[in-house]
Amino acid sequence: MKAIKKHGGWITRKNTTMNWLVIKYGCLTLMTSNDIIGVETLFENYEFSDDGTPCGSKIINLPKEQ
């Protein structure tokens, strides 16, 4: 969640202009204002809205759900 907060909490699906606010996350899924996304899908298809950094590019281990 630290990286998500650092980027303002918004993610964008690659090759679109649609943004989603991250509401909650767990070990295997992420809940947004629009959908529930698996972490593998997040890593492959989403980037942070503020600067286009790929989601998950620097994450080694996901913390437990908070």
mmCIF file of the N, C-alpha and C atoms, coordinates in Angstrom:
data_MODEL
# 
_entry.id   MODEL 
# 
loop_
_atom_site.group_PDB 
_atom_site.id 
_atom_site.type_symbol 
_atom_site.label_atom_id 
_atom_site.label_alt_id 
_atom_site.label_comp_id 
_atom_site.label_asym_id 
_atom_site.label_entity_id 
_atom_site.label_seq_id 
_atom_site.pdbx_PDB_ins_code 
_atom_site.Cartn_x 
_atom_site.Cartn_y 
_atom_site.Cartn_z 
_atom_site.occupancy 
_atom_site.B_iso_or_equiv 
_atom_site.pdbx_formal_charge 
_atom_site.auth_seq_id 
_atom_site.auth_comp_id 
_atom_site.auth_asym_id 
_atom_site.auth_atom_id 
_atom_site.pdbx_PDB_model_num 
ATOM 1   N N  . MET A 1 1  ? 0.825   -1.191  0.000   1.00 0.00 ? 1  MET A N  1 
ATOM 2   C CA . MET A 1 1  ? 0.000   0.000   0.000   1.00 0.00 ? 1  MET A CA 1 
ATOM 3   C C  . MET A 1 1  ? 0.865   1.250   0.000   1.00 0.00 ? 1  MET A C  1 
ATOM 4   N N  . LYS A 1 2  ? 2.074   1.128   0.499   1.00 0.00 ? 2  LYS A N  1 
ATOM 5   C CA . LYS A 1 2  ? 2.980   2.276   0.557   1.00 0.00 ? 2  LYS A CA 1 
ATOM 6   C C  . LYS A 1 2  ? 3.223   2.857   -0.837  1.00 0.00 ? 2  LYS A C  1 
ATOM 7   N N  . ALA A 1 3  ? 3.490   1.987   -1.811  1.00 0.00 ? 3  ALA A N  1 
ATOM 8   C CA . ALA A 1 3  ? 3.727   2.456   -3.188  1.00 0.00 ? 3  ALA A CA 1 
ATOM 9   C C  . ALA A 1 3  ? 2.461   3.058   -3.781  1.00 0.00 ? 3  ALA A C  1 
ATOM 10  N N  . ILE A 1 4  ? 1.325   2.463   -3.481  1.00 0.00 ? 4  ILE A N  1 
ATOM 11  C CA . ILE A 1 4  ? 0.059   2.968   -4.000  1.00 0.00 ? 4  ILE A CA 1 
ATOM 12  C C  . ILE A 1 4  ? -0.212  4.361   -3.444  1.00 0.00 ? 4  ILE A C  1 
ATOM 13  N N  . LYS A 1 5  ? -0.011  4.535   -2.135  1.00 0.00 ? 5  LYS A N  1 
ATOM 14  C CA . LYS A 1 5  ? -0.213  5.853   -1.514  1.00 0.00 ? 5  LYS A CA 1 
ATOM 15  C C  . LYS A 1 5  ? 0.765   6.881   -2.072  1.00 0.00 ? 5  LYS A C  1 
ATOM 16  N N  . LYS A 1 6  ? 2.012   6.448   -2.295  1.00 0.00 ? 6  LYS A N  1 
ATOM 17  C CA . LYS A 1 6  ? 3.031   7.351   -2.838  1.00 0.00 ? 6  LYS A CA 1 
ATOM 18  C C  . LYS A 1 6  ? 2.597   7.928   -4.184  1.00 0.00 ? 6  LYS A C  1 
ATOM 19  N N  . HIS A 1 7  ? 1.869   7.139   -4.947  1.00 0.00 ? 7  HIS A N  1 
ATOM 20  C CA . HIS A 1 7  ? 1.416   7.559   -6.274  1.00 0.00 ? 7  HIS A CA 1 
ATOM 21  C C  . HIS A 1 7  ? 0.004   8.150   -6.254  1.00 0.00 ? 7  HIS A C  1 
ATOM 22  N N  . GLY A 1 8  ? -0.531  8.419   -5.074  1.00 0.00 ? 8  GLY A N  1 
ATOM 23  C CA . GLY A 1 8  ? -1.832  9.069   -4.957  1.00 0.00 ? 8  GLY A CA 1 
ATOM 24  C C  . GLY A 1 8  ? -3.018  8.131   -4.967  1.00 0.00 ? 8  GLY A C  1 
ATOM 25  N N  . GLY A 1 9  ? -2.791  6.824   -5.058  1.00 0.00 ? 9  GLY A N  1 
ATOM 26  C CA . GLY A 1 9  ? -3.878  5.850   -4.988  1.00 0.00 ? 9  GLY A CA 1 
ATOM 27  C C  . GLY A 1 9  ? -4.581  5.545   -6.293  1.00 0.00 ? 9  GLY A C  1 
ATOM 28  N N  . TRP A 1 10 ? -4.161  6.150   -7.394  1.00 0.00 ? 10 TRP A N  1 
ATOM 29  C CA . TRP A 1 10 ? -4.829  5.950   -8.676  1.00 0.00 ? 10 TRP A CA 1 
ATOM 30  C C  . TRP A 1 10 ? -3.990  5.083   -9.605  1.00 0.00 ? 10 TRP A C  1 
ATOM 31  N N  . ILE A 1 11 ? -4.660  4.143   -10.294 1.00 0.00 ? 11 ILE A N  1 
ATOM 32  C CA . ILE A 1 11 ? -4.005  3.313   -11.301 1.00 0.00 ? 11 ILE A CA 1 
ATOM 33  C C  . ILE A 1 11 ? -4.750  3.447   -12.628 1.00 0.00 ? 11 ILE A C  1 
ATOM 34  N N  . THR A 1 12 ? -4.056  3.166   -13.708 1.00 0.00 ? 12 THR A N  1 
ATOM 35  C CA . THR A 1 12 ? -4.617  3.251   -15.056 1.00 0.00 ? 12 THR A CA 1 
ATOM 36  C C  . THR A 1 12 ? -4.335  1.953   -15.787 1.00 0.00 ? 12 THR A C  1 
ATOM 37  N N  . ARG A 1 13 ? -5.328  1.432   -16.484 1.00 0.00 ? 13 ARG A N  1 
ATOM 38  C CA . ARG A 1 13 ? -5.097  0.264   -17.330 1.00 0.00 ? 13 ARG A CA 1 
ATOM 39  C C  . ARG A 1 13 ? -4.266  0.729   -18.520 1.00 0.00 ? 13 ARG A C  1 
ATOM 40  N N  . LYS A 1 14 ? -3.196  -0.003  -18.831 1.00 0.00 ? 14 LYS A N  1 
ATOM 41  C CA . LYS A 1 14 ? -2.309  0.379   -19.930 1.00 0.00 ? 14 LYS A CA 1 
ATOM 42  C C  . LYS A 1 14 ? -3.098  0.542   -21.222 1.00 0.00 ? 14 LYS A C  1 
ATOM 43  N N  . ASN A 1 15 ? -2.684  1.487   -22.023 1.00 0.00 ? 15 ASN A N  1 
ATOM 44  C CA . ASN A 1 15 ? -3.288  1.788   -23.332 1.00 0.00 ? 15 ASN A CA 1 
ATOM 45  C C  . ASN A 1 15 ? -4.714  2.324   -23.240 1.00 0.00 ? 15 ASN A C  1 
ATOM 46  N N  . THR A 1 16 ? -5.093  2.857   -22.057 1.00 0.00 ? 16 THR A N  1 
ATOM 47  C CA . THR A 1 16 ? -6.403  3.508   -21.917 1.00 0.00 ? 16 THR A CA 1 
ATOM 48  C C  . THR A 1 16 ? -6.207  4.813   -21.148 1.00 0.00 ? 16 THR A C  1 
ATOM 49  N N  . THR A 1 17 ? -7.267  5.556   -21.019 1.00 0.00 ? 17 THR A N  1 
ATOM 50  C CA . THR A 1 17 ? -7.225  6.779   -20.208 1.00 0.00 ? 17 THR A CA 1 
ATOM 51  C C  . THR A 1 17 ? -8.105  6.632   -18.970 1.00 0.00 ? 17 THR A C  1 
ATOM 52  N N  . MET A 1 18 ? -8.576  5.418   -18.705 1.00 0.00 ? 18 MET A N  1 
ATOM 53  C CA . MET A 1 18 ? -9.453  5.176   -17.568 1.00 0.00 ? 18 MET A CA 1 
ATOM 54  C C  . MET A 1 18 ? -8.628  4.990   -16.294 1.00 0.00 ? 18 MET A C  1 
ATOM 55  N N  . ASN A 1 19 ? -9.005  5.722   -15.237 1.00 0.00 ? 19 ASN A N  1 
ATOM 56  C CA . ASN A 1 19 ? -8.317  5.660   -13.956 1.00 0.00 ? 19 ASN A CA 1 
ATOM 57  C C  . ASN A 1 19 ? -9.221  5.037   -12.902 1.00 0.00 ? 19 ASN A C  1 
ATOM 58  N N  . TRP A 1 20 ? -8.614  4.275   -11.982 1.00 0.00 ? 20 TRP A N  1 
ATOM 59  C CA . TRP A 1 20 ? -9.349  3.678   -10.881 1.00 0.00 ? 20 TRP A CA 1 
ATOM 60  C C  . TRP A 1 20 ? -8.633  3.975   -9.576  1.00 0.00 ? 20 TRP A C  1 
ATOM 61  N N  . LEU A 1 21 ? -9.406  4.273   -8.545  1.00 0.00 ? 21 LEU A N  1 
ATOM 62  C CA . LEU A 1 21 ? -8.871  4.524   -7.225  1.00 0.00 ? 21 LEU A CA 1 
ATOM 63  C C  . LEU A 1 21 ? -8.738  3.188   -6.487  1.00 0.00 ? 21 LEU A C  1 
ATOM 64  N N  . VAL A 1 22 ? -7.578  2.922   -5.929  1.00 0.00 ? 22 VAL A N  1 
ATOM 65  C CA . VAL A 1 22 ? -7.366  1.701   -5.149  1.00 0.00 ? 22 VAL A CA 1 
ATOM 66  C C  . VAL A 1 22 ? -7.997  1.910   -3.781  1.00 0.00 ? 22 VAL A C  1 
ATOM 67  N N  . ILE A 1 23 ? -8.897  1.007   -3.407  1.00 0.00 ? 23 ILE A N  1 
ATOM 68  C CA . ILE A 1 23 ? -9.624  1.115   -2.153  1.00 0.00 ? 23 ILE A CA 1 
ATOM 69  C C  . ILE A 1 23 ? -9.049  0.191   -1.085  1.00 0.00 ? 23 ILE A C  1 
ATOM 70  N N  . LYS A 1 24 ? -8.700  -1.028  -1.483  1.00 0.00 ? 24 LYS A N  1 
ATOM 71  C CA . LYS A 1 24 ? -8.258  -2.048  -0.540  1.00 0.00 ? 24 LYS A CA 1 
ATOM 72  C C  . LYS A 1 24 ? -7.413  -3.061  -1.289  1.00 0.00 ? 24 LYS A C  1 
ATOM 73  N N  . TYR A 1 25 ? -6.503  -3.726  -0.588  1.00 0.00 ? 25 TYR A N  1 
ATOM 74  C CA . TYR A 1 25 ? -5.713  -4.753  -1.229  1.00 0.00 ? 25 TYR A CA 1 
ATOM 75  C C  . TYR A 1 25 ? -5.498  -5.924  -0.291  1.00 0.00 ? 25 TYR A C  1 
ATOM 76  N N  . GLY A 1 26 ? -5.227  -7.061  -0.878  1.00 0.00 ? 26 GLY A N  1 
ATOM 77  C CA . GLY A 1 26 ? -4.898  -8.274  -0.138  1.00 0.00 ? 26 GLY A CA 1 
ATOM 78  C C  . GLY A 1 26 ? -3.688  -8.922  -0.776  1.00 0.00 ? 26 GLY A C  1 
ATOM 79  N N  . CYS A 1 27 ? -3.397  -10.146 -0.401  1.00 0.00 ? 27 CYS A N  1 
ATOM 80  C CA . CYS A 1 27 ? -2.225  -10.840 -0.944  1.00 0.00 ? 27 CYS A CA 1 
ATOM 81  C C  . CYS A 1 27 ? -2.375  -11.179 -2.424  1.00 0.00 ? 27 CYS A C  1 
ATOM 82  N N  . LEU A 1 28 ? -3.601  -11.451 -2.853  1.00 0.00 ? 28 LEU A N  1 
ATOM 83  C CA . LEU A 1 28 ? -3.807  -11.902 -4.230  1.00 0.00 ? 28 LEU A CA 1 
ATOM 84  C C  . LEU A 1 28 ? -4.701  -10.993 -5.067  1.00 0.00 ? 28 LEU A C  1 
ATOM 85  N N  . THR A 1 29 ? -5.362  -10.040 -4.433  1.00 0.00 ? 29 THR A N  1 
ATOM 86  C CA . THR A 1 29 ? -6.275  -9.171  -5.171  1.00 0.00 ? 29 THR A CA 1 
ATOM 87  C C  . THR A 1 29 ? -6.171  -7.726  -4.693  1.00 0.00 ? 29 THR A C  1 
ATOM 88  N N  . LEU A 1 30 ? -6.695  -6.855  -5.526  1.00 0.00 ? 30 LEU A N  1 
ATOM 89  C CA . LEU A 1 30 ? -6.728  -5.422  -5.247  1.00 0.00 ? 30 LEU A CA 1 
ATOM 90  C C  . LEU A 1 30 ? -8.128  -4.945  -5.590  1.00 0.00 ? 30 LEU A C  1 
ATOM 91  N N  . MET A 1 31 ? -8.782  -4.233  -4.688  1.00 0.00 ? 31 MET A N  1 
ATOM 92  C CA . MET A 1 31 ? -10.110 -3.699  -4.960  1.00 0.00 ? 31 MET A CA 1 
ATOM 93  C C  . MET A 1 31 ? -9.973  -2.239  -5.369  1.00 0.00 ? 31 MET A C  1 
ATOM 94  N N  . THR A 1 32 ? -10.581 -1.897  -6.499  1.00 0.00 ? 32 THR A N  1 
ATOM 95  C CA . THR A 1 32 ? -10.571 -0.520  -6.974  1.00 0.00 ? 32 THR A CA 1 
ATOM 96  C C  . THR A 1 32 ? -11.985 0.034   -6.936  1.00 0.00 ? 32 THR A C  1 
ATOM 97  N N  . SER A 1 33 ? -12.122 1.273   -7.324  1.00 0.00 ? 33 SER A N  1 
ATOM 98  C CA . SER A 1 33 ? -13.436 1.908   -7.377  1.00 0.00 ? 33 SER A CA 1 
ATOM 99  C C  . SER A 1 33 ? -14.322 1.291   -8.458  1.00 0.00 ? 33 SER A C  1 
ATOM 100 N N  . ASN A 1 34 ? -13.748 0.451   -9.305  1.00 0.00 ? 34 ASN A N  1 
ATOM 101 C CA . ASN A 1 34 ? -14.496 -0.126  -10.412 1.00 0.00 ? 34 ASN A CA 1 
ATOM 102 C C  . ASN A 1 34 ? -14.526 -1.656  -10.429 1.00 0.00 ? 34 ASN A C  1 
ATOM 103 N N  . ASP A 1 35 ? -13.519 -2.317  -9.859  1.00 0.00 ? 35 ASP A N  1 
ATOM 104 C CA . ASP A 1 35 ? -13.370 -3.751  -10.072 1.00 0.00 ? 35 ASP A CA 1 
ATOM 105 C C  . ASP A 1 35 ? -12.481 -4.367  -9.003  1.00 0.00 ? 35 ASP A C  1 
ATOM 106 N N  . ILE A 1 36 ? -12.392 -5.688  -9.011  1.00 0.00 ? 36 ILE A N  1 
ATOM 107 C CA . ILE A 1 36 ? -11.421 -6.415  -8.207  1.00 0.00 ? 36 ILE A CA 1 
ATOM 108 C C  . ILE A 1 36 ? -10.417 -7.007  -9.184  1.00 0.00 ? 36 ILE A C  1 
ATOM 109 N N  . ILE A 1 37 ? -9.141  -6.736  -8.958  1.00 0.00 ? 37 ILE A N  1 
ATOM 110 C CA . ILE A 1 37 ? -8.084  -7.110  -9.897  1.00 0.00 ? 37 ILE A CA 1 
ATOM 111 C C  . ILE A 1 37 ? -7.107  -8.059  -9.208  1.00 0.00 ? 37 ILE A C  1 
ATOM 112 N N  . GLY A 1 38 ? -6.753  -9.142  -9.871  1.00 0.00 ? 38 GLY A N  1 
ATOM 113 C CA . GLY A 1 38 ? -5.722  -10.036 -9.361  1.00 0.00 ? 38 GLY A CA 1 
ATOM 114 C C  . GLY A 1 38 ? -4.357  -9.382  -9.509  1.00 0.00 ? 38 GLY A C  1 
ATOM 115 N N  . VAL A 1 39 ? -3.427  -9.711  -8.606  1.00 0.00 ? 39 VAL A N  1 
ATOM 116 C CA . VAL A 1 39 ? -2.128  -9.046  -8.651  1.00 0.00 ? 39 VAL A CA 1 
ATOM 117 C C  . VAL A 1 39 ? -1.373  -9.333  -9.946  1.00 0.00 ? 39 VAL A C  1 
ATOM 118 N N  . GLU A 1 40 ? -1.530  -10.513 -10.498 1.00 0.00 ? 40 GLU A N  1 
ATOM 119 C CA . GLU A 1 40 ? -0.852  -10.818 -11.768 1.00 0.00 ? 40 GLU A CA 1 
ATOM 120 C C  . GLU A 1 40 ? -1.365  -9.900  -12.875 1.00 0.00 ? 40 GLU A C  1 
ATOM 121 N N  . THR A 1 41 ? -2.665  -9.708  -12.935 1.00 0.00 ? 41 THR A N  1 
ATOM 122 C CA . THR A 1 41 ? -3.264  -8.792  -13.909 1.00 0.00 ? 41 THR A CA 1 
ATOM 123 C C  . THR A 1 41 ? -2.808  -7.364  -13.642 1.00 0.00 ? 41 THR A C  1 
ATOM 124 N N  . LEU A 1 42 ? -2.755  -6.988  -12.370 1.00 0.00 ? 42 LEU A N  1 
ATOM 125 C CA . LEU A 1 42 ? -2.273  -5.663  -11.999 1.00 0.00 ? 42 LEU A CA 1 
ATOM 126 C C  . LEU A 1 42 ? -0.865  -5.433  -12.521 1.00 0.00 ? 42 LEU A C  1 
ATOM 127 N N  . PHE A 1 43 ? 0.020   -6.363  -12.286 1.00 0.00 ? 43 PHE A N  1 
ATOM 128 C CA . PHE A 1 43 ? 1.415   -6.224  -12.703 1.00 0.00 ? 43 PHE A CA 1 
ATOM 129 C C  . PHE A 1 43 ? 1.564   -6.162  -14.218 1.00 0.00 ? 43 PHE A C  1 
ATOM 130 N N  . GLU A 1 44 ? 0.754   -6.926  -14.937 1.00 0.00 ? 44 GLU A N  1 
ATOM 131 C CA . GLU A 1 44 ? 0.873   -7.010  -16.392 1.00 0.00 ? 44 GLU A CA 1 
ATOM 132 C C  . GLU A 1 44 ? 0.159   -5.881  -17.131 1.00 0.00 ? 44 GLU A C  1 
ATOM 133 N N  . ASN A 1 45 ? -0.937  -5.365  -16.569 1.00 0.00 ? 45 ASN A N  1 
ATOM 134 C CA . ASN A 1 45 ? -1.818  -4.488  -17.347 1.00 0.00 ? 45 ASN A CA 1 
ATOM 135 C C  . ASN A 1 45 ? -2.059  -3.096  -16.798 1.00 0.00 ? 45 ASN A C  1 
ATOM 136 N N  . TYR A 1 46 ? -1.481  -2.764  -15.636 1.00 0.00 ? 46 TYR A N  1 
ATOM 137 C CA . TYR A 1 46 ? -1.774  -1.468  -15.020 1.00 0.00 ? 46 TYR A CA 1 
ATOM 138 C C  . TYR A 1 46 ? -0.506  -0.694  -14.706 1.00 0.00 ? 46 TYR A C  1 
ATOM 139 N N  . GLU A 1 47 ? -0.671  0.631   -14.648 1.00 0.00 ? 47 GLU A N  1 
ATOM 140 C CA . GLU A 1 47 ? 0.421   1.520   -14.264 1.00 0.00 ? 47 GLU A CA 1 
ATOM 141 C C  . GLU A 1 47 ? -0.152  2.609   -13.352 1.00 0.00 ? 47 GLU A C  1 
ATOM 142 N N  . PHE A 1 48 ? 0.729   3.270   -12.614 1.00 0.00 ? 48 PHE A N  1 
ATOM 143 C CA . PHE A 1 48 ? 0.277   4.347   -11.742 1.00 0.00 ? 48 PHE A CA 1 
ATOM 144 C C  . PHE A 1 48 ? -0.101  5.549   -12.596 1.00 0.00 ? 48 PHE A C  1 
ATOM 145 N N  . SER A 1 49 ? -1.241  6.150   -12.270 1.00 0.00 ? 49 SER A N  1 
ATOM 146 C CA . SER A 1 49 ? -1.793  7.239   -13.080 1.00 0.00 ? 49 SER A CA 1 
ATOM 147 C C  . SER A 1 49 ? -0.940  8.501   -13.070 1.00 0.00 ? 49 SER A C  1 
ATOM 148 N N  . ASP A 1 50 ? -0.245  8.767   -11.972 1.00 0.00 ? 50 ASP A N  1 
ATOM 149 C CA . ASP A 1 50 ? 0.480   10.034  -11.862 1.00 0.00 ? 50 ASP A CA 1 
ATOM 150 C C  . ASP A 1 50 ? 1.703   10.129  -12.758 1.00 0.00 ? 50 ASP A C  1 
ATOM 151 N N  . ASP A 1 51 ? 2.417   9.004   -12.956 1.00 0.00 ? 51 ASP A N  1 
ATOM 152 C CA . ASP A 1 51 ? 3.656   9.094   -13.739 1.00 0.00 ? 51 ASP A CA 1 
ATOM 153 C C  . ASP A 1 51 ? 3.879   7.949   -14.732 1.00 0.00 ? 51 ASP A C  1 
ATOM 154 N N  . GLY A 1 52 ? 2.922   7.021   -14.850 1.00 0.00 ? 52 GLY A N  1 
ATOM 155 C CA . GLY A 1 52 ? 3.047   5.935   -15.813 1.00 0.00 ? 52 GLY A CA 1 
ATOM 156 C C  . GLY A 1 52 ? 3.968   4.804   -15.396 1.00 0.00 ? 52 GLY A C  1 
ATOM 157 N N  . THR A 1 53 ? 4.431   4.807   -14.144 1.00 0.00 ? 53 THR A N  1 
ATOM 158 C CA . THR A 1 53 ? 5.268   3.715   -13.643 1.00 0.00 ? 53 THR A CA 1 
ATOM 159 C C  . THR A 1 53 ? 4.442   2.435   -13.613 1.00 0.00 ? 53 THR A C  1 
ATOM 160 N N  . PRO A 1 54 ? 4.979   1.324   -14.133 1.00 0.00 ? 54 PRO A N  1 
ATOM 161 C CA . PRO A 1 54 ? 4.227   0.060   -14.084 1.00 0.00 ? 54 PRO A CA 1 
ATOM 162 C C  . PRO A 1 54 ? 3.952   -0.365  -12.645 1.00 0.00 ? 54 PRO A C  1 
ATOM 163 N N  . CYS A 1 55 ? 2.750   -0.808  -12.360 1.00 0.00 ? 55 CYS A N  1 
ATOM 164 C CA . CYS A 1 55 ? 2.427   -1.323  -11.025 1.00 0.00 ? 55 CYS A CA 1 
ATOM 165 C C  . CYS A 1 55 ? 3.199   -2.609  -10.788 1.00 0.00 ? 55 CYS A C  1 
ATOM 166 N N  . GLY A 1 56 ? 3.817   -2.702  -9.649  1.00 0.00 ? 56 GLY A N  1 
ATOM 167 C CA . GLY A 1 56 ? 4.542   -3.917  -9.293  1.00 0.00 ? 56 GLY A CA 1 
ATOM 168 C C  . GLY A 1 56 ? 5.971   -3.986  -9.765  1.00 0.00 ? 56 GLY A C  1 
ATOM 169 N N  . SER A 1 57 ? 6.466   -2.947  -10.407 1.00 0.00 ? 57 SER A N  1 
ATOM 170 C CA . SER A 1 57 ? 7.822   -3.027  -10.936 1.00 0.00 ? 57 SER A CA 1 
ATOM 171 C C  . SER A 1 57 ? 8.890   -3.101  -9.854  1.00 0.00 ? 57 SER A C  1 
ATOM 172 N N  . LYS A 1 58 ? 8.587   -2.606  -8.640  1.00 0.00 ? 58 LYS A N  1 
ATOM 173 C CA . LYS A 1 58 ? 9.578   -2.621  -7.565  1.00 0.00 ? 58 LYS A CA 1 
ATOM 174 C C  . LYS A 1 58 ? 9.106   -3.411  -6.351  1.00 0.00 ? 58 LYS A C  1 
ATOM 175 N N  . ILE A 1 59 ? 7.980   -4.109  -6.455  1.00 0.00 ? 59 ILE A N  1 
ATOM 176 C CA . ILE A 1 59 ? 7.450   -4.867  -5.326  1.00 0.00 ? 59 ILE A CA 1 
ATOM 177 C C  . ILE A 1 59 ? 8.079   -6.244  -5.292  1.00 0.00 ? 59 ILE A C  1 
ATOM 178 N N  . ILE A 1 60 ? 8.608   -6.613  -4.124  1.00 0.00 ? 60 ILE A N  1 
ATOM 179 C CA . ILE A 1 60 ? 9.194   -7.940  -3.940  1.00 0.00 ? 60 ILE A CA 1 
ATOM 180 C C  . ILE A 1 60 ? 8.201   -8.850  -3.250  1.00 0.00 ? 60 ILE A C  1 
ATOM 181 N N  . ASN A 1 61 ? 7.677   -8.424  -2.129  1.00 0.00 ? 61 ASN A N  1 
ATOM 182 C CA . ASN A 1 61 ? 6.666   -9.182  -1.379  1.00 0.00 ? 61 ASN A CA 1 
ATOM 183 C C  . ASN A 1 61 ? 5.498   -8.283  -1.029  1.00 0.00 ? 61 ASN A C  1 
ATOM 184 N N  . LEU A 1 62 ? 4.301   -8.791  -1.228  1.00 0.00 ? 62 LEU A N  1 
ATOM 185 C CA . LEU A 1 62 ? 3.118   -8.041  -0.849  1.00 0.00 ? 62 LEU A CA 1 
ATOM 186 C C  . LEU A 1 62 ? 2.847   -8.270  0.629   1.00 0.00 ? 62 LEU A C  1 
ATOM 187 N N  . PRO A 1 63 ? 2.543   -7.224  1.379   1.00 0.00 ? 63 PRO A N  1 
ATOM 188 C CA . PRO A 1 63 ? 2.208   -7.401  2.798   1.00 0.00 ? 63 PRO A CA 1 
ATOM 189 C C  . PRO A 1 63 ? 0.822   -8.002  2.952   1.00 0.00 ? 63 PRO A C  1 
ATOM 190 N N  . LYS A 1 64 ? 0.516   -8.463  4.130   1.00 0.00 ? 64 LYS A N  1 
ATOM 191 C CA . LYS A 1 64 ? -0.806  -8.995  4.426   1.00 0.00 ? 64 LYS A CA 1 
ATOM 192 C C  . LYS A 1 64 ? -1.844  -7.897  4.284   1.00 0.00 ? 64 LYS A C  1 
ATOM 193 N N  . GLU A 1 65 ? -3.094  -8.279  4.061   1.00 0.00 ? 65 GLU A N  1 
ATOM 194 C CA . GLU A 1 65 ? -4.183  -7.315  3.899   1.00 0.00 ? 65 GLU A CA 1 
ATOM 195 C C  . GLU A 1 65 ? -4.289  -6.422  5.126   1.00 0.00 ? 65 GLU A C  1 
ATOM 196 N N  . GLN A 1 66 ? -4.552  -5.142  4.880   1.00 0.00 ? 66 GLN A N  1 
ATOM 197 C CA . GLN A 1 66 ? -4.688  -4.179  5.965   1.00 0.00 ? 66 GLN A CA 1 
ATOM 198 C C  . GLN A 1 66 ? -6.074  -3.609  5.982   1.00 0.00 ? 66 GLN A C  1 
# 
